[in-house]
Amino acid sequence: MHTPDVRHQFNLPRQKIALLALLSLFLWGNAAPVRAQNKLTTRRFMEFYDDKTVHYGFFFAAPFTRFNVRHSEAFVNADSTTSIVSPTQPGFRMGFVLNANLSKRFDFRVTPTLSLYGRSVQYAFAGGSERTQLRESSWFEVPLLLKYKSVRRGNTRMYVVGGMAFALETNVRRKENLGFNRERLATKTADVTVEYGVGLERFFEFFKFSPELRFSHGLVNLLDPNATTYSQGISRLTSHTVTLYLMFE
């Protein structure tokens, strides 16, 4: 009569239990990323924000602006002027946001803006002297932007924007009286710029906060065609601005 090995009978269930335990761990490990992903995509605040077609808001912004200076042949041939540069100057912006939802990924955005600038041009002469022409002015600007949004993860979403902006100078602070003056740098009062940038949307319980970094490049030559003492060494002046926006919607 054959007697079964008692140890073998106990080892067999033990192997099955170990196999089931390993299988359970494997399934739980595969399910963990799914649970984490579901947690990230859960909307905690403003659940149905994207269901509305139009959103309104306001913003404050800190622009850093300057002129892009292109020298003329008169500057290249002249010996009296050694350099003409435009340093970066801080400014201030504020305005309103009108955002229209076009699709799941795209929005159309209009941001009427009041901007205060203090662009300047610095001249260095051969004798060591320096002169600065400061253009302090306020501008009314209307950027027309197309916005592409990423998938929302919890309460956060990235986006990029791009478009055009139309600007009109509304007030110019000058030391001289209005009129032609050969001893100042004359600039035009209208501009068109290319705009592009990137931002982050953060959803809270009652509002959405969006810090945004945007770049602006002017297309219009802002140099007044009337020849003055300070415009002879310049053939083209265009605006260049980098702005940090803080938007609330």
C-alpha positions as CSV (number, residue, x, y, z in Angstrom):
1,M,0.0,0.0,0.0
2,H,1.4,3.4,-1.1
3,T,1.5,6.1,1.6
4,P,1.3,9.7,0.3
5,D,4.0,12.2,1.3
6,V,2.4,14.5,3.9
7,R,4.9,17.2,3.2
8,H,4.0,17.1,-0.5
9,Q,0.3,17.6,0.3
10,F,1.1,20.7,2.3
11,N,3.5,22.1,-0.3
12,L,0.9,22.0,-3.1
13,P,-1.6,24.4,-1.5
14,R,1.3,26.6,-0.3
15,Q,2.4,27.0,-4.0
16,K,-1.1,27.8,-5.1
17,I,-1.4,30.5,-2.4
18,A,2.0,32.0,-3.4
19,L,0.9,32.0,-7.0
20,L,-2.4,33.7,-6.2
21,A,-0.6,36.3,-4.0
22,L,1.8,37.2,-6.8
23,L,-1.1,37.4,-9.3
24,S,-2.9,39.7,-6.9
25,L,0.1,42.0,-6.5
26,F,0.5,42.1,-10.3
27,L,-3.1,43.1,-10.8
28,W,-3.0,45.7,-8.0
29,G,0.2,47.2,-9.4
30,N,-1.4,47.6,-12.9
31,A,-4.5,49.2,-11.4
32,A,-2.5,51.8,-9.3
33,P,-1.5,54.0,-12.4
34,V,-5.2,53.9,-13.5
35,R,-6.3,55.0,-10.1
36,A,-3.7,57.7,-10.0
37,Q,-4.7,58.9,-13.5
38,N,-8.3,59.0,-12.5
39,K,-7.4,61.1,-9.5
40,L,-5.5,63.6,-11.6
41,T,-8.3,64.0,-14.1
42,T,-11.0,64.5,-11.5
43,R,-12.2,68.1,-11.6
44,R,-12.6,69.4,-8.1
45,F,-13.4,73.1,-8.8
46,M,-15.6,74.7,-11.5
47,E,-16.5,71.3,-12.9
48,F,-18.6,72.7,-15.8
49,Y,-16.4,75.7,-16.6
50,D,-15.9,74.7,-20.2
51,D,-19.6,74.3,-20.9
52,K,-20.1,78.0,-21.0
53,T,-19.5,79.7,-24.4
54,V,-18.2,83.1,-23.1
55,H,-16.2,84.0,-20.1
56,Y,-15.2,87.4,-18.8
57,G,-12.4,88.6,-16.6
58,F,-9.7,91.2,-15.9
59,F,-5.9,91.3,-15.6
60,F,-2.9,93.2,-14.4
61,A,0.5,92.9,-16.2
62,A,4.1,93.9,-16.0
63,P,5.6,94.6,-19.4
64,F,9.3,95.0,-20.1
65,T,9.7,97.0,-23.4
66,R,12.2,98.6,-25.6
67,F,12.8,99.7,-29.2
68,N,14.6,97.5,-31.8
69,V,16.9,100.0,-33.4
70,R,18.2,99.6,-36.9
71,H,21.0,102.0,-37.7
72,S,21.1,104.1,-40.9
73,E,24.0,104.7,-43.2
74,A,24.4,108.1,-41.7
75,F,25.3,106.4,-38.4
76,V,27.8,104.1,-40.0
77,N,29.6,106.9,-41.8
78,A,29.4,109.4,-38.9
79,D,32.3,109.8,-36.4
80,S,30.5,111.9,-33.9
81,T,28.0,109.2,-32.6
82,T,29.5,105.9,-31.3
83,S,26.3,104.1,-30.2
84,I,22.5,104.2,-30.4
85,V,20.7,101.7,-28.2
86,S,17.4,101.2,-26.5
87,P,17.5,99.7,-23.0
88,T,14.6,97.6,-21.6
89,Q,12.2,99.6,-19.4
90,P,9.4,98.4,-17.1
91,G,5.8,99.5,-17.6
92,F,2.3,98.7,-16.5
93,R,-0.8,97.2,-18.1
94,M,-4.3,96.5,-17.1
95,G,-7.4,95.4,-19.0
96,F,-10.3,93.1,-19.5
97,V,-10.6,89.6,-20.9
98,L,-13.3,88.3,-23.3
99,N,-12.9,84.6,-24.0
100,A,-15.1,82.7,-26.4
101,N,-15.0,78.9,-26.4
102,L,-14.7,77.7,-30.0
103,S,-14.2,73.9,-29.4
104,K,-12.8,71.5,-26.9
105,R,-9.2,72.7,-27.6
106,F,-9.5,76.2,-29.1
107,D,-10.7,79.5,-27.7
108,F,-10.8,83.0,-29.2
109,R,-9.6,85.7,-26.8
110,V,-9.9,89.6,-26.9
111,T,-8.1,91.6,-24.2
112,P,-8.7,95.4,-24.5
113,T,-5.7,96.9,-22.7
114,L,-4.4,100.2,-21.4
115,S,-0.6,100.2,-21.3
116,L,1.8,102.7,-19.9
117,Y,5.3,102.7,-21.4
118,G,8.5,104.6,-21.0
119,R,10.7,103.5,-24.0
120,S,13.9,105.4,-24.4
121,V,16.9,105.6,-26.9
122,Q,20.4,106.3,-25.6
123,Y,23.0,108.1,-27.6
124,A,26.8,108.0,-26.9
125,F,29.0,110.5,-28.6
126,A,32.7,110.5,-29.4
127,G,33.6,113.1,-26.8
128,G,32.2,110.8,-24.0
129,S,28.9,112.6,-23.6
130,E,25.6,110.8,-23.6
131,R,22.0,111.8,-24.3
132,T,18.7,110.0,-23.7
133,Q,15.5,110.5,-25.5
134,L,12.6,109.2,-23.3
135,R,9.2,108.5,-24.9
136,E,6.6,108.3,-22.0
137,S,3.2,107.4,-23.4
138,S,0.0,105.6,-22.9
139,W,-1.4,103.1,-25.4
140,F,-4.8,101.5,-26.0
141,E,-4.2,98.0,-27.4
142,V,-6.6,95.3,-28.7
143,P,-4.9,91.9,-29.0
144,L,-6.9,89.3,-31.0
145,L,-5.6,85.9,-29.9
146,L,-6.2,82.2,-30.7
147,K,-5.8,80.0,-27.7
148,Y,-5.0,76.3,-27.7
149,K,-5.7,74.4,-24.4
150,S,-4.2,71.1,-23.2
151,V,-6.2,68.4,-21.4
152,R,-7.3,69.5,-17.9
153,R,-5.6,67.6,-15.1
154,G,-7.4,68.1,-11.9
155,N,-7.4,71.8,-11.4
156,T,-4.6,72.7,-13.8
157,R,-4.3,73.2,-17.5
158,M,-1.6,74.5,-19.8
159,Y,-2.2,76.6,-22.9
160,V,-0.5,78.6,-25.7
161,V,-1.7,81.8,-27.4
162,G,-0.9,83.6,-30.6
163,G,-2.3,86.4,-32.8
164,M,-2.1,90.1,-33.6
165,A,-2.5,93.3,-31.6
166,F,-3.5,96.7,-32.8
167,A,-2.3,99.7,-30.7
168,L,-3.0,103.4,-30.7
169,E,-1.1,106.0,-28.6
170,T,-3.6,108.0,-26.6
171,N,-1.3,110.5,-24.7
172,V,2.3,111.6,-25.0
173,R,4.1,113.3,-22.2
174,R,6.6,115.7,-23.7
175,K,8.8,118.4,-22.3
176,E,8.3,120.5,-25.4
177,N,5.1,121.9,-26.7
178,L,3.2,120.0,-29.3
179,G,4.6,120.5,-32.7
180,F,7.7,119.7,-34.7
181,N,10.9,120.0,-32.7
182,R,14.3,119.1,-34.1
183,E,15.7,118.4,-30.7
184,R,13.6,115.4,-29.8
185,L,13.0,111.9,-31.2
186,A,9.7,111.8,-33.0
187,T,7.7,108.5,-33.2
188,K,4.4,107.5,-34.7
189,T,1.2,106.9,-32.7
190,A,0.0,103.6,-34.2
191,D,1.5,100.1,-34.1
192,V,0.7,96.5,-35.1
193,T,2.4,93.6,-33.3
194,V,2.7,89.9,-33.5
195,E,1.8,88.2,-30.2
196,Y,2.6,84.7,-28.8
197,G,3.0,83.2,-25.4
198,V,2.3,80.4,-22.9
199,G,0.3,80.2,-19.8
200,L,-1.0,78.1,-16.9
201,E,-4.6,77.9,-15.8
202,R,-5.3,77.1,-12.2
203,F,-8.9,76.5,-11.1
204,F,-10.2,77.6,-7.7
205,E,-13.6,77.3,-6.1
206,F,-14.9,80.6,-7.4
207,F,-12.5,81.8,-10.0
208,K,-9.7,80.8,-12.4
209,F,-6.2,82.3,-12.1
210,S,-3.9,82.3,-15.1
211,P,-0.3,83.5,-15.1
212,E,0.9,84.0,-18.7
213,L,4.2,85.0,-20.4
214,R,3.7,86.7,-23.7
215,F,6.1,88.1,-26.3
216,S,5.3,91.0,-28.7
217,H,7.1,92.1,-31.8
218,G,6.2,95.3,-33.7
219,L,5.7,95.3,-37.4
220,V,5.4,99.0,-37.9
221,N,8.4,101.4,-38.3
222,L,7.7,103.8,-35.4
223,L,10.3,106.3,-36.5
224,D,8.7,109.6,-37.7
225,P,9.8,110.4,-41.3
226,N,10.5,114.0,-40.3
227,A,14.3,114.3,-40.0
228,T,15.4,115.5,-36.5
229,T,18.8,115.6,-34.8
230,Y,18.2,112.3,-33.0
231,S,16.6,110.4,-35.9
232,Q,19.5,110.8,-38.4
233,G,21.4,107.8,-37.2
234,I,18.3,105.5,-37.2
235,S,16.5,104.0,-40.2
236,R,13.9,101.8,-38.3
237,L,12.4,101.6,-34.8
238,T,10.1,98.7,-33.9
239,S,8.7,97.8,-30.5
240,H,9.7,94.7,-28.6
241,T,7.9,93.7,-25.3
242,V,7.9,90.8,-22.9
243,T,4.9,90.8,-20.5
244,L,4.0,88.8,-17.5
245,Y,0.2,88.7,-17.1
246,L,-1.9,87.8,-14.1
247,M,-5.4,87.0,-15.3
248,F,-8.6,86.4,-13.2
249,E,-11.7,84.9,-14.8
